Amino acid sequence: MVAVTTMKLPVDVRDRLMALATSHGRTLGAELAALVEEAEERNWWRDAKQAAARLQADSERWEDYLREADGWDTTVSDGLGNPVSEWPEYAEERE
């Protein structure tokens, strides 16, 4: 069984959380978990963008990164074939 706890919240916050949970068809606990997950994901993307900005600010490291990325791009032409030519229905779905 999952351990549980009690939280003291202002009534208006509890009511707003419950309204969100109801609108998403979730329990209050599931809604709180989803909100925490969304916040963690936002933080991850914020940190990733900041790291990318720091990398771009260092021209030598940025050039190294671009060279490495170009190396990985060669895998696109590694002879695996083109999904559009192999599965025409794939192209039709995307149009």
Buried (B, 14 or more C-beta within 10 A) or exposed (E): EEEEEEEEEEEEEEEEBEEBBEEEEBEBEEBBEBEEEEEEEEEEEEEEEEEEEEEEEEEEEBEEBEEEEEEEEEEEEEEEEEEEEEEEEEEEEEE
